[in-house]
Amino acid sequence: QARLVESGGGLVQPGGSLRLSCVVSGFDISRYAMSWYRQRPGKERELVVENSAFGWRTEYAESVKGRFIIFRDDEKNAVNLEMNMLEPEDTAVYYCNANRRSESYWGQGTQVTVSS
């Protein structure tokens, strides 16, 4: 059974950093596009970054380019999101997604709050 579990969210001051982790069980993520989405208060869920299957291509939202980095951990079957220079506008629930053809799986989300 496919399961995605995010962790690493929390409260951080502006300019700070956090690392989110999404540990996957039930399938090998190497064949899946892995993405992070976020949903800010009162807004639609939006794509933050997508890393294609086998890590061949990565695309970041303009708002996070140069600040966020996605990387896979093959040993843990996980995908991480390193978030630097955080801004109050980054406050959101962050979700991990695995996608391949007609399959799409979501985690439960982890809250990130950027505030002084």
Secondary structure, 3 states (H helix, E strand, C coil): CCEEEEECCEEECCCCCEEEEEEEECCCHHHCEEEEEEECCCCCEEEEEEECHHHCCEEECHHHCCCEEEEEECCCCEEEEEECCCCHHHCEEEEEEEEECCEEEECCCEEEEECC
